[in-house]
């Protein structure tokens, strides 16, 4: 999930303009090699990669892509073209000579390797696993979805961050975690953008009507988010198909932008922190509405969107407060105020961020 420490690449989302590049990213064939004996659970893991919230439609993109490479250690050479190698053991044990040779070859070629001990977690799980130094070792049952999503999927995404969309499009098990990550990332990017343009608005020299431009940028980022979610869920790569499917849901995004205008107005420099919170919550609500539609195929109601918005608003407020605390202080020259009735002049200096609430 994005955080305030990611400011170096925070605007990647809002700067995107090339839908074809996003489609190409999602449609990369991403190879996962699953290596293990028949009794290890390797085949169960290969099957679990296609776990989905509902039956996959016949035109799901995962059906047109090659599945995982499922092999034994005797045919480990088949794993050489994989982007990620997953070695499945039925219990903690030292490697055999054949396994050690294959493992060292994978590491030497720069491959990411996950070793899964296919057993319920226990205190002595990692005993006798010294031969697997250099791999990420996990313990858990490959037939348990909680283990797969919280540990296996999380680790795989850490190893292949540039392949998140492709992993989700190839293998349905990755879809919900990747979708939630995309929603959080876009919500954070929109909130960050709103904060920085709010700072620009409050400096007199830079006083230009950013609010109208903000609506365009935030809308674009939300539309791209919906497109990415659709690609992750194996839908068509034609963006027109996504707009058709989401006409009503995207419309709710405009509802929240209208609310934002009412709350912060169009006065430059007024209500920076409310603007940040609402940018976050509105984007999150739209993303969760899209995810619900992709996940279940059921209609998304205004009530659903309102629920998601309320769910995210407090988080948006916390983000806004964090931005305010960590952002550098910005000073502007003293502003001479009108003469007061009792004959004195009042001076004030503007220091940012100054707001502490919404």
SERO-4910 file (N, C-alpha, C, O; in steps of 0.05 Angstrom, whole numbers):
BEGIN
 pado doro    nc1    nc2    nc3   cac1   cac2   cac3    cc1    cc2    cc3    oc1    oc2    oc3
  Unk    A     17    -24      0      0      0      0     18     25      0     38     25     13
  Unk    A      9     45    -15     25     70    -16     25     84     11      8     80     27
  Unk    A     46    100     15     49    115     40     62    141     35     72    147     12
  Unk    A     64    158     55     76    184     52    105    183     45    116    202     34
  Unk    A    118    160     50    146    157     43    150    151     14    173    150      5
  Unk    A    129    148     -2    132    142    -30    131    167    -48    124    165    -71
  Unk    A    138    190    -37    134    215    -51    151    216    -77    145    232    -95
  Unk    A    172    200    -79    189    201   -102    174    194   -128    180    205   -149
  Unk    A    155    174   -126    141    166   -150    111    169   -146     95    154   -158
  Unk    A    103    188   -130     75    190   -122     56    198   -145     33    191   -144
  Unk    A     67    212   -165     50    222   -186     51    205   -211     41    213   -232
  Unk    A     62    181   -209     62    163   -232     34    158   -242     28    158   -266
  Unk    A     15    154   -223    -12    148   -230    -26    171   -244    -38    167   -265
  Unk    A    -24    195   -233    -38    218   -244    -25    228   -270    -38    243   -284
  Unk    A      0    220   -275     13    229   -300      7    211   -324     12    218   -346
  Unk    A     -3    187   -319     -7    167   -340    -26    178   -362    -47    189   -356
  Unk    A    -18    175   -387    -35    184   -408    -38    162   -430    -55    165   -448
  Unk    A    -22    141   -429    -21    121   -450    -36     96   -441    -25     79   -427
  Unk    A    -60     93   -451    -76     69   -444    -63     44   -456    -64     22   -444
  Unk    A    -51     47   -480    -39     23   -492    -16     12   -476    -13    -12   -474
  Unk    A     -1     30   -463     21     21   -446     10      4   -422     22    -16   -414
  Unk    A    -13     13   -411    -25     -2   -389    -35    -29   -399    -31    -50   -386
  Unk    A    -47    -30   -423    -56    -55   -434    -33    -74   -439    -34    -98   -434
  Unk    A    -11    -63   -450     13    -80   -455     24    -91   -429     32   -114   -428
  Unk    A     24    -75   -408     34    -84   -382     17   -107   -372     28   -126   -362
  Unk    A     -9   -105   -375    -27   -126   -364    -25   -151   -381    -30   -173   -370
  Unk    A    -20   -149   -406    -21   -172   -424      6   -187   -427      8   -205   -444
  Unk    A     25   -179   -411     51   -194   -412     46   -223   -402     33   -227   -382
  Unk    A     57   -242   -416     56   -269   -406     76   -271   -383    100   -266   -387
  Unk    A     66   -278   -360     84   -280   -336     84   -309   -328     64   -321   -321
  Unk    A    108   -320   -327    111   -349   -322    117   -354   -292    135   -342   -281
  Unk    A    102   -372   -281    107   -382   -254    113   -412   -257     97   -427   -267
  Unk    A    137   -420   -248    144   -448   -248    139   -460   -220    149   -450   -200
  Unk    A    123   -481   -219    118   -494   -193    131   -521   -194    125   -538   -210
  Unk    A    151   -525   -176    168   -549   -176    162   -565   -151    162   -554   -129
  Unk    A    158   -591   -154    153   -608   -131    144   -635   -138    135   -640   -160
  Unk    A    148   -654   -120    138   -681   -124    108   -683   -124     95   -664   -115
  Unk    A     97   -704   -134     68   -707   -136     55   -705   -109     32   -695   -106
  Unk    A     68   -715    -88     57   -714    -61     61   -688    -46     52   -685    -23
  Unk    A     76   -670    -58     83   -645    -44     61   -625    -42     61   -608    -25
  Unk    A     41   -626    -61     21   -606    -62     25   -586    -85     11   -566    -87
  Unk    A     46   -591   -101     52   -573   -123     29   -570   -143     22   -548   -152
  Unk    A     16   -593   -148     -7   -592   -167    -31   -577   -154    -45   -562   -168
  Unk    A    -34   -580   -128    -56   -564   -115    -51   -534   -117    -69   -519   -121
  Unk    A    -25   -526   -114    -19   -498   -117    -24   -488   -145    -35   -466   -149
  Unk    A    -17   -504   -165    -23   -496   -193    -52   -492   -197    -61   -473   -211
  Unk    A    -69   -510   -186    -98   -507   -188   -108   -482   -174   -125   -468   -183
  Unk    A    -96   -476   -150   -105   -454   -134   -100   -427   -147   -113   -407   -140
  Unk    A    -82   -426   -166    -76   -400   -180   -101   -391   -195   -103   -367   -202
  Unk    A   -120   -408   -200   -144   -401   -215   -169   -398   -197   -192   -397   -207
  Unk    A   -164   -396   -171   -187   -391   -153   -197   -363   -159   -182   -344   -161
  Unk    A   -224   -361   -162   -236   -335   -168   -261   -332   -151   -273   -352   -143
  Unk    A   -270   -307   -147   -294   -302   -131   -319   -315   -143   -338   -322   -128
  Unk    A   -320   -317   -169   -343   -329   -183   -333   -344   -207   -310   -339   -215
  Unk    A   -349   -362   -219   -340   -376   -243   -330   -357   -265   -343   -337   -270
  Unk    A   -307   -365   -276   -296   -347   -297   -312   -350   -323   -319   -371   -331
  Unk    A   -317   -327   -336   -331   -328   -361   -314   -340   -383   -289   -341   -380
  Unk    A   -326   -351   -404   -310   -364   -425   -289   -346   -438   -269   -356   -448
  Unk    A   -294   -320   -438   -275   -302   -451   -255   -290   -431   -241   -270   -438
  Unk    A   -253   -301   -407   -233   -291   -388   -205   -293   -399   -198   -314   -411
  Unk    A   -189   -272   -396   -163   -271   -408   -145   -293   -399   -127   -301   -414
  Unk    A   -149   -304   -375   -131   -325   -365   -132   -350   -382   -113   -365   -382
  Unk    A   -155   -354   -396   -157   -378   -412   -140   -376   -438   -134   -396   -450
  Unk    A   -133   -352   -446   -118   -348   -470    -88   -346   -464    -72   -343   -483
  Unk    A    -81   -347   -439    -53   -346   -432    -43   -373   -422    -59   -389   -412
  Unk    A    -17   -377   -424     -6   -403   -416     -7   -405   -385     -4   -385   -371
  Unk    A    -13   -429   -376    -14   -433   -347     13   -436   -335     33   -432   -348
  Unk    A     14   -442   -309     40   -445   -296     56   -469   -307     44   -488   -317
  Unk    A     82   -468   -303     99   -491   -311     99   -509   -286    110   -502   -266
  Unk    A     87   -533   -289     86   -552   -267    106   -574   -273    103   -588   -293
  Unk    A    126   -578   -256    146   -597   -262    159   -609   -237    154   -599   -215
  Unk    A    174   -629   -240    189   -641   -217    218   -633   -219    227   -621   -238
  Unk    A    233   -638   -198    261   -630   -196    277   -643   -218    298   -633   -227
  Unk    A    269   -667   -227    284   -681   -248    282   -666   -274    300   -668   -291
  Unk    A    262   -650   -278    259   -634   -302    261   -604   -296    247   -588   -308
  Unk    A    278   -597   -277    280   -570   -267    288   -550   -289    283   -526   -287
  Unk    A    300   -560   -311    308   -542   -333    283   -527   -344    286   -506   -356
  Unk    A    259   -539   -341    235   -527   -352    230   -500   -338    216   -483   -348
  Unk    A    240   -497   -314    235   -473   -298    253   -449   -306    251   -427   -295
  Unk    A    272   -454   -324    292   -434   -330    280   -409   -344    291   -388   -342
  Unk    A    257   -412   -357    245   -389   -370    225   -375   -352    213   -355   -360
  Unk    A    221   -384   -328    201   -373   -310    210   -347   -298    234   -342   -294
  Unk    A    191   -329   -292    196   -304   -278    198   -308   -248    211   -293   -234
  Unk    A    184   -329   -239    184   -336   -210    183   -366   -208    168   -380   -221
  Unk    A    201   -377   -190    201   -406   -185    190   -411   -157    199   -398   -138
  Unk    A    171   -429   -155    160   -437   -129    166   -466   -125    157   -483   -140
  Unk    A    182   -472   -104    189   -500    -98    172   -509    -74    173   -496    -53
  Unk    A    157   -530    -77    139   -539    -57    149   -565    -44    156   -585    -57
  Unk    A    152   -564    -17    160   -587     -1    137   -597     16    120   -581     25
  Unk    A    137   -623     20    115   -634     37    122   -632     67    105   -636     84
  Unk    A    148   -626     74    156   -623    101    183   -609    102    197   -608     81
  Unk    A    191   -597    125    217   -584    126    239   -606    125    238   -626    140
  Unk    A    258   -602    107    279   -622    104    302   -610     88    299   -590     74
  Unk    A    326   -621     91    349   -612     75    344   -619     45    328   -636     39
  Unk    A    357   -604     28    354   -609     -1    370   -634     -9    391   -640      3
  Unk    A    361   -648    -29    376   -669    -41    398   -656    -59    397   -632    -64
  Unk    A    417   -673    -68    438   -662    -86    426   -650   -111    434   -629   -120
  Unk    A    406   -663   -122    393   -654   -147    378   -627   -142    380   -609   -158
  Unk    A    364   -626   -119    350   -601   -112    369   -578   -107    365   -556   -116
  Unk    A    392   -585    -93    411   -564    -87    423   -552   -112    428   -528   -114
  Unk    A    429   -570   -131    442   -561   -156    422   -543   -172    430   -522   -182
  Unk    A    397   -551   -173    377   -535   -188    373   -509   -174    371   -488   -187
  Unk    A    371   -509   -147    366   -485   -132    389   -465   -136    384   -441   -140
  Unk    A    413   -474   -134    436   -456   -138    437   -445   -166    445   -422   -170
  Unk    A    429   -460   -185    428   -450   -213    407   -428   -216    411   -409   -230
  Unk    A    384   -432   -203    363   -411   -204    373   -385   -192    369   -364   -203
  Unk    A    386   -387   -168    396   -363   -155    417   -350   -172    418   -325   -175
  Unk    A    435   -366   -184    457   -354   -200    446   -339   -224    459   -320   -233
  Unk    A    423   -348   -235    412   -335   -258    394   -311   -250    382   -298   -268
  Unk    A    393   -305   -224    378   -282   -215    348   -286   -211    333   -267   -208
  Unk    A    340   -311   -211    311   -317   -208    302   -312   -180    317   -317   -161
  Unk    A    277   -304   -177    264   -302   -151    253   -329   -144    240   -342   -161
  Unk    A    258   -338   -120    250   -365   -112    235   -364    -86    243   -351    -67
  Unk    A    212   -378    -86    196   -381    -61    196   -411    -55    190   -427    -72
  Unk    A    203   -418    -30    200   -446    -21    177   -447     -2    175   -432     18
  Unk    A    158   -465     -8    134   -468      9    135   -495     23    137   -516      9
  Unk    A    135   -495     49    132   -520     65    102   -524     69     89   -510     84
  Unk    A     91   -543     55     63   -547     53     52   -562     78     44   -585     77
  Unk    A     54   -548    101     44   -558    126     33   -535    143     40   -512    138
  Unk    A     15   -542    162      5   -520    179     29   -508    194     48   -522    201
  Unk    A     28   -482    200     50   -469    215     56   -482    241     38   -491    255
  Unk    A     81   -484    248     90   -496    273    115   -482    282    129   -468    267
  Unk    A    122   -485    307    145   -471    319    171   -479    307    190   -463    305
  Unk    A    174   -505    298    199   -514    288    199   -516    257    212   -533    245
  Unk    A    184   -497    245    179   -499    216    205   -497    200    208   -511    180
  Unk    A    223   -480    209    246   -475    192    271   -492    198    293   -486    188
  Unk    A    267   -512    215    289   -530    221    297   -545    195    280   -552    179
  Unk    A    322   -549    192    333   -565    169    328   -551    142    326   -565    122
  Unk    A    326   -524    142    321   -510    117    345   -493    109    341   -475     93
  Unk    A    368   -498    120    391   -482    113    399   -483     84    411   -465     73
  Unk    A    391   -505     71    398   -508     42    382   -488     25    389   -485      1
  Unk    A    362   -475     35    345   -457     19    351   -428     25    335   -411     19
  Unk    A    375   -422     36    383   -394     41    384   -380     14    397   -389     -5
  Unk    A    371   -356     13    370   -341    -12    343   -341    -24    337   -326    -42
  Unk    A    326   -359    -14    297   -360    -23    280   -349     -1    289   -346     22
  Unk    A    256   -342     -7    236   -334     14    221   -360     21    208   -372      5
  Unk    A    224   -368     47    212   -393     56    186   -387     71    185   -370     89
  Unk    A    164   -400     62    138   -397     74    128   -424     84    135   -444     73
  Unk    A    112   -423    105    100   -448    114     70   -444    116     60   -426    129
  Unk    A     55   -462    103     26   -461    104     15   -480     83     29   -490     66
  Unk    A    -11   -486     86    -23   -505     68    -33   -492     42    -47   -471     43
  Unk    A    -24   -503     20    -31   -491     -6    -60   -494    -13    -69   -483    -34
  Unk    A    -75   -508      2   -104   -510     -3   -120   -490     14   -144   -489     13
  Unk    A   -106   -474     30   -119   -454     47   -116   -426     33    -94   -416     29
  Unk    A   -139   -415     27   -138   -389     13   -126   -367     30   -112   -350     19
  Unk    A   -130   -367     56   -119   -346     73    -88   -346     71    -76   -325     68
  Unk    A    -76   -370     72    -47   -372     69    -38   -362     42    -19   -347     40
  Unk    A    -53   -370     21    -45   -363     -6    -45   -333    -10    -27   -321    -21
  Unk    A    -67   -320     -1    -70   -291     -6    -52   -274     13    -40   -255      4
  Unk    A    -50   -282     38    -35   -266     57     -5   -270     55     11   -252     60
  Unk    A      4   -294     48     32   -299     47     43   -304     19     61   -290     10
  Unk    A     32   -323      5     43   -330    -22     39   -307    -41     59   -298    -54
  Unk    A     15   -296    -44      9   -275    -63     25   -250    -55     37   -237    -72
  Unk    A     25   -243    -30     40   -220    -20     70   -221    -27     81   -202    -37
  Unk    A     81   -245    -23    110   -249    -29    115   -247    -59    134   -235    -67
  Unk    A     98   -260    -75    102   -260   -104    100   -231   -115    116   -224   -132
  Unk    A     82   -215   -104     79   -187   -113    103   -171   -105    111   -152   -119
  Unk    A    115   -177    -82    139   -163    -73    162   -170    -92    179   -153    -98
  Unk    A    163   -194   -101    185   -203   -119    181   -192   -147    201   -186   -160
  Unk    A    157   -189   -156    151   -180   -184    133   -156   -184    111   -157   -195
  Unk    A    141   -133   -172    123   -110   -170    115    -99   -197     94    -88   -200
  Unk    A    133   -101   -217    127    -91   -243    108   -109   -259     99   -102   -281
  Unk    A    101   -132   -248     84   -151   -262     57   -155   -247     43   -175   -252
  Unk    A     49   -136   -230     25   -139   -215      0   -144   -232    -15   -163   -229
  Unk    A     -4   -126   -252    -27   -128   -269    -26   -154   -285    -46   -168   -289
  Unk    A     -2   -161   -295      0   -186   -311     -5   -210   -294    -18   -229   -303
  Unk    A      5   -211   -269     -1   -234   -252    -31   -237   -247    -41   -259   -248
  Unk    A    -45   -214   -242    -73   -216   -237    -88   -225   -262   -107   -241   -260
  Unk    A    -81   -215   -285    -94   -223   -310    -89   -252   -317   -106   -266   -327
  Unk    A    -64   -261   -312    -57   -289   -317    -70   -308   -297    -80   -329   -305
  Unk    A    -69   -301   -272    -77   -319   -250    -97   -306   -231    -90   -289   -216
  Unk    A   -122   -315   -232   -144   -302   -217   -139   -300   -187   -150   -282   -174
  Unk    A   -122   -318   -175   -116   -316   -147   -106   -289   -139   -110   -280   -116
  Unk    A    -92   -275   -157    -79   -250   -151    -98   -226   -154    -91   -204   -147
  Unk    A   -122   -230   -164   -139   -208   -173   -148   -189   -151   -144   -165   -153
  Unk    A   -159   -200   -130   -169   -182   -108   -146   -168    -94   -148   -143    -90
  Unk    A   -124   -181    -87   -102   -166    -74    -91   -145    -92    -85   -123    -83
  Unk    A    -88   -150   -119    -78   -130   -137    -98   -107   -140    -90    -84   -141
  Unk    A   -123   -114   -142   -144    -93   -144   -144    -74   -120   -145    -50   -124
  Unk    A   -142    -85    -96   -142    -69    -72   -117    -51    -72   -118    -28    -63
  Unk    A    -95    -62    -81    -70    -47    -82    -73    -24   -102    -64     -2    -96
  Unk    A    -85    -29   -125    -89     -8   -145   -107     14   -134   -102     38   -139
  Unk    A   -128      7   -120   -147     26   -109   -133     43    -88   -136     68    -89
  Unk    A   -118     31    -70   -104     46    -49    -83     64    -62    -80     87    -53
  Unk    A    -69     54    -82    -48     70    -95    -60     95   -109    -49    117   -106
  Unk    A    -82     91   -123    -94    114   -138   -107    133   -118   -105    158   -122
  Unk    A   -119    123    -97   -131    141    -77   -110    158    -64   -113    182    -60
  Unk    A    -87    146    -57    -65    160    -45    -53    181    -64    -47    203    -56
  Unk    A    -50    173    -90    -39    191   -110    -58    216   -113    -48    238   -115
  Unk    A    -84    211   -115   -103    233   -118   -102    252    -94   -103    276    -96
  Unk    A   -101    240    -70   -100    256    -46    -74    273    -45    -74    296    -38
  Unk    A    -52    260    -53    -26    274    -54    -27    297    -74    -17    319    -68
  Unk    A    -38    292    -97    -40    313   -117    -57    336   -107    -50    359   -111
  Unk    A    -79    330    -94    -97    351    -83    -82    368    -62    -86    392    -61
  Unk    A    -66    355    -46    -51    369    -26    -31    388    -38    -29    411    -30
  Unk    A    -16    379    -58      5    396    -70     -7    419    -86      4    441    -85
  Unk    A    -29    414   -100    -41    437   -114    -54    456    -95    -56    480   -100
  Unk    A    -63    446    -72    -74    463    -52    -53    482    -40    -59    505    -35
  Unk    A    -29    471    -37     -7    488    -27      0    510    -48      5    532    -40
  Unk    A     -1    502    -73      5    522    -94    -16    544    -94    -10    567    -98
  Unk    A    -41    536    -90    -63    556    -90    -60    577    -69    -67    600    -73
  Unk    A    -49    570    -46    -49    588    -23    -26    608    -24    -26    627     -9
  Unk    A     -7    604    -42     15    623    -46      6    644    -66      1    637    -89
  Unk    A      5    670    -59     -7    690    -76      6    691   -104     -8    695   -124
  Unk    A     33    687   -106     46    689   -132     36    667   -151     36    671   -175
  Unk    A     28    644   -140     19    622   -156    -11    619   -157    -22    598   -163
  Unk    A    -25    641   -151    -54    640   -149    -68    638   -176    -75    658   -188
  Unk    A    -71    613   -185    -85    608   -211   -107    588   -205   -106    574   -185
  Unk    A   -127    586   -222   -150    568   -216   -144    539   -220   -150    527   -240
  Unk    A   -131    527   -200   -124    499   -201   -148    481   -199   -147    458   -208
  Unk    A   -170    490   -186   -192    472   -180   -204    459   -205   -209    435   -204
  Unk    A   -207    474   -226   -219    463   -251   -200    442   -262   -208    420   -270
  Unk    A   -174    448   -263   -154    429   -273   -153    404   -255   -150    382   -265
  Unk    A   -157    408   -229   -157    385   -210   -178    365   -218   -173    341   -218
  Unk    A   -202    375   -225   -224    357   -231   -216    339   -255   -223    316   -256
  Unk    A   -202    351   -275   -194    336   -299   -174    315   -291   -176    291   -299
  Unk    A   -154    322   -275   -132    304   -267   -144    281   -250   -138    258   -255
  Unk    A   -160    288   -231   -171    267   -213   -190    248   -228   -190    224   -223
  Unk    A   -206    259   -246   -223    243   -262   -208    223   -279   -215    200   -282
  Unk    A   -186    233   -292   -170    216   -309   -158    194   -293   -158    171   -301
  Unk    A   -147    200   -269   -135    180   -253   -155    159   -245   -149    135   -244
  Unk    A   -180    167   -239   -201    148   -231   -208    130   -255   -212    106   -251
  Unk    A   -211    142   -279   -218    126   -302   -196    106   -308   -202     83   -315
  Unk    A   -171    114   -306   -149     95   -310   -149     73   -290   -143     50   -296
  Unk    A   -156     80   -265   -158     60   -244   -179     39   -251   -174     15   -249
  Unk    A   -203     48   -260   -224     29   -268   -214     11   -291   -220    -13   -291
  Unk    A   -200     23   -310   -190      8   -333   -170    -13   -323   -170    -36   -332
  Unk    A   -152     -6   -305   -132    -25   -294   -146    -48   -279   -139    -71   -282
  Unk    A   -167    -41   -264   -182    -62   -250   -194    -82   -270   -194   -106   -265
  Unk    A   -206    -71   -291   -218    -89   -311   -198   -107   -324   -203   -130   -329
  Unk    A   -174    -96   -330   -153   -113   -341   -144   -134   -322   -139   -157   -329
  Unk    A   -141   -126   -296   -133   -146   -276   -153   -168   -274   -146   -191   -268
  Unk    A   -179   -162   -278   -200   -183   -276   -205   -197   -302   -225   -210   -306
  Unk    A   -186   -195   -321   -188   -211   -345   -207   -202   -366   -214   -217   -384
  Unk    A   -216   -176   -365   -235   -166   -384   -221   -156   -409   -196   -156   -411
  Unk    A   -237   -147   -428   -227   -136   -453   -206   -114   -449   -207   -100   -429
  Unk    A   -187   -112   -467   -167    -91   -466   -177    -66   -479   -162    -45   -479
  Unk    A   -201    -66   -491   -212    -42   -504   -224    -24   -482   -243    -32   -468
  Unk    A   -214      0   -479   -223     18   -458   -253     25   -462   -267     31   -443
  Unk    A   -262     25   -488   -290     32   -493   -309     12   -479   -330     20   -470
  Unk    A   -301    -13   -477   -317    -33   -464   -320    -27   -434   -341    -32   -423
  Unk    A   -299    -16   -422   -300    -10   -394   -318     14   -389   -333     14   -369
  Unk    A   -317     34   -406   -334     57   -402   -364     49   -405   -381     59   -391
  Unk    A   -369     31   -424   -397     22   -427   -407      8   -403   -429     13   -393
  Unk    A   -390    -10   -392   -398    -25   -368   -401     -8   -344   -416    -15   -326
  Unk    A   -385     14   -343   -384     29   -318   -395     57   -321   -388     75   -305
  Unk    A   -413     62   -340   -424     88   -343   -436     98   -317   -431    121   -309
  Unk    A   -453     82   -304   -466     91   -280   -447     93   -257   -449    112   -241
  Unk    A   -429     75   -254   -410     75   -232   -391     99   -234   -387    113   -214
  Unk    A   -380    104   -257   -363    127   -261   -378    153   -255   -367    172   -244
  Unk    A   -404    153   -261   -421    176   -255   -421    183   -225   -423    207   -218
  Unk    A   -418    163   -208   -418    169   -180   -393    185   -172   -393    200   -153
  Unk    A   -371    181   -188   -348    197   -183   -353    227   -185   -343    243   -170
  Unk    A   -369    234   -204   -376    262   -208   -393    272   -184   -392    295   -177
  Unk    A   -409    254   -173   -425    262   -149   -406    270   -127   -411    291   -114
  Unk    A   -385    255   -123   -367    261   -101   -351    286   -107   -344    301    -88
  Unk    A   -344    291   -132   -330    315   -138   -348    340   -134   -339    361   -126
  Unk    A   -374    336   -138   -393    358   -133   -394    364   -103   -393    387    -95
  Unk    A   -394    343    -87   -393    346    -57   -368    361    -49   -368    378    -32
  Unk    A   -346    353    -62   -320    366    -55   -321    395    -61   -312    411    -45
  Unk    A   -333    403    -83   -335    431    -90   -351    446    -69   -344    468    -61
  Unk    A   -373    434    -60   -390    447    -41   -376    450    -14   -380    470      0
  Unk    A   -359    431     -7   -346    433     19   -322    452     19   -318    466     38
  Unk    A   -307    452     -3   -283    468     -3   -286    493    -20   -269    511    -19
  Unk    A   -307    494    -36   -311    518    -53   -290    520    -74   -274    502    -78
  Unk    A   -291    542    -88   -271    547   -109   -252    570   -101   -239    582   -118
  Unk    A   -251    575    -74   -233    596    -65   -205    585    -61   -201    568    -45
  Unk    A   -186    595    -76   -158    585    -73   -149    586    -44   -152    607    -31
  Unk    A   -137    564    -35   -126    564     -8   -145    557     14   -137    557     37
  Unk    A   -170    552      8   -190    547     29   -194    517     31   -202    504     11
  Unk    A   -191    505     54   -198    478     59   -180    458     45   -190    439     32
  Unk    A   -153    460     49   -135    441     36   -139    413     47   -141    394     32
  Unk    A   -141    411     73   -143    384     85   -170    370     79   -170    346     73
  Unk    A   -193    385     79   -217    372     69   -215    363     41   -225    341     33
  Unk    A   -201    378     24   -198    371     -4   -182    345     -6   -189    328    -23
  Unk    A   -161    342     10   -145    318      9   -162    294     18   -161    273      5
  Unk    A   -177    297     40   -193    275     50   -214    266     30   -218    242     27
  Unk    A   -227    285     17   -248    278     -1   -237    267    -27   -249    249    -39
  Unk    A   -214    277    -36   -201    265    -60   -195    236    -55   -199    219    -72
  Unk    A   -185    230    -31   -178    202    -24   -204    185    -23   -206    164    -36
  Unk    A   -224    195     -7   -248    179     -3   -264    175    -28   -275    154    -33
  Unk    A   -266    196    -44   -282    194    -69   -269    174    -88   -283    158   -101
  Unk    A   -243    175    -91   -229    156   -108   -231    127    -98   -236    109   -113
  Unk    A   -228    124    -72   -231     98    -60   -259     86    -64   -262     63    -71
  Unk    A   -279    103    -60   -307     94    -63   -312     85    -91   -325     64    -96
  Unk    A   -303    100   -111   -306     93   -139   -292     66   -145   -303     49   -158
  Unk    A   -267     63   -134   -252     39   -139   -265     14   -127   -266     -7   -139
  Unk    A   -275     17   -102   -288     -5    -89   -314    -12   -104   -322    -36   -105
  Unk    A   -328      8   -114   -352      2   -129   -346    -14   -154   -359    -33   -161
  Unk    A   -324     -6   -168   -316    -20   -192   -307    -49   -185   -314    -68   -199
  Unk    A   -292    -52   -163   -284    -78   -154   -307    -96   -148   -308   -119   -155
  Unk    A   -328    -85   -135   -351   -101   -128   -365   -111   -154   -374   -134   -155
  Unk    A   -366    -94   -174   -379   -102   -199   -362   -124   -213   -373   -144   -222
  Unk    A   -336   -120   -214   -319   -140   -227   -319   -166   -211   -318   -188   -223
  Unk    A   -320   -164   -185   -318   -188   -168   -344   -204   -168   -343   -229   -169
  Unk    A   -367   -191   -168   -392   -205   -165   -410   -204   -190   -427   -221   -194
  Unk    A   -406   -184   -207   -423   -181   -230   -450   -169   -224   -467   -167   -241
  Unk    A   -454   -161   -198   -479   -149   -190   -479   -119   -193   -457   -107   -193
  Unk    A   -502   -107   -195   -504    -78   -198   -494    -64   -173   -498    -73   -151
  Unk    A   -480    -42   -177   -470    -26   -155   -489     -3   -150   -494     13   -168
  Unk    A   -500      0   -126   -519     20   -120   -506     45   -109   -483     44   -100
  Unk    A   -521     67   -109   -511     91    -96   -506     86    -66   -487     97    -55
  Unk    A   -522     70    -54   -518     63    -25   -491     50    -21   -477     55     -1
  Unk    A   -484     32    -40   -458     18    -38   -435     39    -38   -417     38    -22
  Unk    A   -437     57    -58   -417     78    -61   -415     95    -36   -393    102    -27
  Unk    A   -438    102    -25   -438    119     -1   -425    104     23   -410    116     38
  Unk    A   -430     78     24   -417     62     45   -387     62     42   -372     66     61
  Unk    A   -377     57     17   -349     57     13   -337     85     19   -315     87     29
  Unk    A   -352    106     12   -342    133     17   -338    138     47   -317    148     55
  Unk    A   -359    131     62   -357    135     91   -334    118    103   -320    126    121
  Unk    A   -331     94     92   -310     76    101   -282     88     97   -264     85    114
  Unk    A   -279    103     76   -253    114     69   -248    142     79   -225    151     81
  Unk    A   -269    156     87   -266    185     94   -248    188    118   -231    207    118
  Unk    A   -251    172    138   -234    175    162   -205    170    155   -187    183    164
  Unk    A   -200    150    137   -173    144    128   -162    168    113   -139    176    115
  Unk    A   -180    180     96   -171    204     82   -164    227    100   -145    242     95
  Unk    A   -179    230    122   -172    251    142   -145    246    154   -129    264    158
  Unk    A   -140    220    160   -114    213    172    -91    219    153    -70    229    161
  Unk    A    -95    212    127    -75    219    107    -70    249    106    -47    258    106
  Unk    A    -92    264    106    -89    293    105    -73    304    128    -55    320    125
  Unk    A    -79    293    152    -64    302    176    -35    295    174    -17    310    182
  Unk    A    -29    271    163     -2    262    160     13    280    140     36    287    145
  Unk    A      0    286    118     12    305     98     19    331    112     41    342    109
  Unk    A      0    341    127      4    367    140     27    366    160     42    386    162
  Unk    A     31    344    174     52    342    193     80    340    180     99    351    190
  Unk    A     81    325    158    107    318    146    115    337    123    139    337    116
  Unk    A     96    352    113    103    370     90    121    392    100    119    401    123
  Unk    A    140    401     83    157    424     92    141    449     96    121    453     83
  Unk    A    149    465    115    135    490    120    140    510     97    163    512     87
  Unk    A    119    524     89    121    543     68    114    570     79     93    574     91
  Unk    A    131    590     75    126    616     85    122    636     62    135    633     41
  Unk    A    105    655     66    102    676     46    106    703     60    104    704     85
  Unk    A    110    725     45    115    751     58     91    759     75     69    750     71
  Unk    A     97    776     94     76    786    112     55    802     95     62    816     77
  Unk    A     30    798    103      8    811     89     -2    834    107    -10    829    130
  Unk    A     -3    858     96    -13    881    112    -43    880    112    -56    881     91
  Unk    A    -55    879    136    -84    878    139    -95    906    141    -81    925    147
  Unk    A   -121    910    135   -134    936    137   -131    947    166   -129    932    185
  Unk    A   -131    974    168   -128    987    194   -153    981    212   -176    983    203
  Unk    A   -148    973    236   -169    966    255   -181    992    267   -168   1013    266
  Unk    A   -205    990    277   -219   1014    288   -203   1029    309   -205   1053    311
  Unk    A   -188   1014    325   -174   1028    347   -146   1039    338   -130   1045    355
  Unk    A   -142   1040    312   -119   1055    301    -94   1039    298    -73   1050    291
  Unk    A    -94   1012    303    -71    995    299    -73    978    274    -95    971    266
  Unk    A    -51    971    263    -50    953    241    -43    925    250    -27    921    269
  Unk    A    -56    905    238    -50    878    245    -34    864    223    -41    866    200
  Unk    A    -13    852    231      4    837    212      0    808    216     -5    798    238
  Unk    A      1    794    194     -1    764    196     17    752    176     23    763    155
  Unk    A     27    729    182     43    714    163     29    687    159     18    675    178
  Unk    A     31    677    135     17    652    128     37    629    129     57    630    116
  Unk    A     31    610    145     49    587    148     34    562    141     11    557    151
  Unk    A     46    545    124     33    520    116     49    496    125     74    498    127
  Unk    A     36    474    130      7    471    132     -2    482    160     11    478    180
  Unk    A    -25    495    160    -35    507    184    -60    493    195    -66    496    218
  Unk    A    -74    477    177    -98    465    186    -93    440    201    -74    426    196
  Unk    A   -110    434    220   -107    409    236   -131    391    235   -130    370    246
  Unk    A   -151    400    221   -175    383    218   -186    386    191   -173    395    173
  Unk    A   -212    378    187   -224    378    161   -245    400    160   -258    403    140
***
